[in-house]
Amino acid sequence: MQPAKLVEKPWGSELWIAVTDEYCLKMIVLKQGQRSSLQYHERKREHLYIEAGRARVEFAGPDGELRSEIAGPGTILEHRPGDLHRIEALEDLRLFEVQTPFLDDVVRVEDDYNR
């Protein structure tokens, strides 16, 4: 057995549950009022499941314009390579993410934490 790895982030934390050559599984916690960077990935593909809390999800539509929707428990999000996206916690937010194993594949367009 291997213990999960806790990774502190300025907006909350990630608990890395599984990291393999084929996929990664994380539990992500965003604190109320915090948000991820506006970002996209060159190779990484993600599926996220909102387990608890409410979020404002920003994403680029087919025309490239940034849109936002409110999402809550049970919502599934998918980000393909090149999809511009950001998530903001309207309440403390807990979600599960399954992704391809390109852990450092993040291109930040905007970031509240100057990363």
FENSULKA-V786960 format. One record per residue. N is the residue number from 1. OMEGA is omega as a letter, one per 20 degrees, with the letter a starting at -180 (999 if undefined). Layout:
BEGIN
[[N | OMEGA] [N | OMEGA]]
END
This chain:
BEGIN
[[1 | r] [2 | r] [3 | r] [4 | a] [5 | r] [6 | r] [7 | r] [8 | r] [9 | r] [10 | a] [11 | a] [12 | a] [13 | r] [14 | r] [15 | a] [16 | a] [17 | a] [18 | r] [19 | a] [20 | r] [21 | a] [22 | a] [23 | r] [24 | r] [25 | a] [26 | r] [27 | a] [28 | r] [29 | r] [30 | r] [31 | r] [32 | r] [33 | a] [34 | r] [35 | r] [36 | r] [37 | r] [38 | a] [39 | r] [40 | a] [41 | r] [42 | a] [43 | a] [44 | r] [45 | a] [46 | r] [47 | a] [48 | r] [49 | r] [50 | a] [51 | a] [52 | r] [53 | r] [54 | a] [55 | r] [56 | a] [57 | r] [58 | a] [59 | r] [60 | r] [61 | a] [62 | r] [63 | a] [64 | r] [65 | r] [66 | r] [67 | r] [68 | r] [69 | r] [70 | a] [71 | a] [72 | a] [73 | r] [74 | r] [75 | r] [76 | r] [77 | r] [78 | r] [79 | r] [80 | r] [81 | a] [82 | a] [83 | r] [84 | a] [85 | r] [86 | r] [87 | r] [88 | a] [89 | r] [90 | r] [91 | r] [92 | a] [93 | r] [94 | r] [95 | r] [96 | a] [97 | r] [98 | a] [99 | r] [100 | a] [101 | r] [102 | a] [103 | a] [104 | a] [105 | r] [106 | r] [107 | a] [108 | r] [109 | r] [110 | a] [111 | a] [112 | a] [113 | r] [114 | r] [115 | 999]]
END
